[in-house]
Amino acid sequence: MKILLRLLTYARPIGKFAVPFAIATVFAILFGIINFTLIIPLLDVLFGTVGETQAQQILQKPEPALSFDFFKQFFNYYFGQIIREHGKMGALKFVCAVIFVSVLLSNLFRYLAQRTLEHFRAYTVCNFRQDAFDKAIALDLSYYANERKGNVMSRLTNDVQEVESAISSVFNAVFKEPVSLVAYFVFLFAMSVQLTMFTLVIIPVSGLIIGGISKRLKGQAREVQASLGTLLSILDETFGGIRIIAGFNAFGYIRGKFGQENEHYREALRRFANRRELASPFSEFAGVSVVAGILLYGGSLVLSGEFGAASFIAYIILFSQVLRPIKEISNSFSQLQRGIAAGRRVFELIDTVPAIQSKPGAVWKNAFERDIEFRNVSFGYLPGTKTLQHISFSLPKGKSVALVGESGGGKSTIADLLTRFYDPTEGGILIDGVDLRDCNLDSLRQHLGIVTQESILFNDTIFNNIAFGDPAATQAQVEQAARIANAHEFILRTENGYQTNIGDRGMKLSGGQRQRLAIARAVYKNPPILILDEATSALDTESEKLVQEALANLMKGRTTLVIAHRLSTIQKADEILVIKDGRIVERGNHEELLEVSNGIYRKLSLLQAI
């Protein structure tokens, strides 16, 4: 129930949906019931049970009163007038005309109620999906390091879809169908108290059994959604790594992995569907059994003269409509169970508290003024481990510091700490003397520009990739950034120039072209602090030369942290730090480190010179 009530908060103000839905539903139910009650006078006319004597008895106009009998007598009064003035054929035409208008109005109000319901569902789910997405992209990298990306995608797609399918069941199960039931039983009681009391003894028994079936659906629905999330995760990993799968001829392994989870999902879905589908036929069987009992008991009343034949036929027809809301309530609760299970999974994502976020009252950094300082920083991705140990160095404004060393030594981790993708487990990182943890996160990152080994581009135009996140970008600004990044010439050679779509992850471009676009994006942002993480390691010689020139243009006048394997890219750095096993083992400029006998930097330089 808590999940359901929380979902409804996304429909606020809910009154703008509930009020028109309630009004339209009440009128749809009212006119729908009138359709069936009019069968009684219709049958009376057809069976010839309305004679002149009875017609004379209903010619007296009733006194106004707020009761079912008043409306019945009021209709009978006009009905009697028509019989007297136009005969039975005129009365028949009158009843058919009233039924026609009643059916028209009933369906009109039913349409308006359904239209409101669809608006409610679309509005609620749109807000729910947006909130889930906003919370998902605000989570820190440590969350995604421990969580399958496909599982997150499943929560934002399949689970939200399940909520969308179930959300309309709220109004149906809570308002529409219960109101329909109450209205039907009010009319049924008015027609025969004895017969209706008899039905109320039988119906609750089937309702309890159906309720037990629905209750068990909850756990199975959760299992289905979890299995579907794992299945989507395998799909995401497969299509994202299709080259590796082909290169290692691992199709058999992947097929087996997918097949195993696919089979698990099939079994979970089968168990859920078997129990879900049991509710509907059982409710129908129970309903027919109740009708059979009514036929037996009601028929005895007709035979004994206690109940009119026309009234009994109308009663049976009207009671048959009671089965529909009962069945709909059963189906709605089944759908709600699956939607609640899906909603719980999405709320688990929404409720995850980011490990990295701005603290209350955090300092807003309007400008970078002096330096960045790593002060005795240690860090471990897992408790009890240390990827970095006691790292201390300073990066003055306008200077460059390069990090070199073996893969896995901790160089990229230093860059991730500076961008505050993670926080140090010991020590601190200061910008202009203020600890990063005391700075507003948005204000910190607006001063940073990042160019990584893997050029992260988006399935969009070249223009939008360079001006990423800035809807006010001009053509002149984007072209200037592209020229600085040595990208303008190749952009003009593409099919539509700056409006060329580069495909998924920029797959229509070469590696060097993608990297230059990434540099152009950093140039456009114009950050005072620049982080270059292996920005040229995956390029051929010709592309590397163009990218090196672009990087040199980008680094002019900026504070730069460079991570590189190729020493040719960092020889002009103001300070070079050699990182090994999470520690700084050597430091100095290029010339100073070359003079260190048996030094790691000297060995790397000699190896790359061969």
Helices and strands as residue ranges (DSSP letters): H 2-8, G 9-11, H 15-37, H 39-47, H 52-57, H 68-137, H 141-146, H 149-154, I 155-159, H 160-171, I 172-176, H 177-191, H 193-240, H 242-247, H 251-303, H 309-350, E 371-379, E 388-396, E 400-405, H 411-418, E 426-431, E 434-435, G 436-438, H 441-445, E 448-452, H 462-466, H 475-484, H 488-492, G 497-499, G 504-506, H 511-525, E 529-533, H 541-555, E 559-563, G 567-569, E 575-580, E 583-588, H 590-594, H 600-609
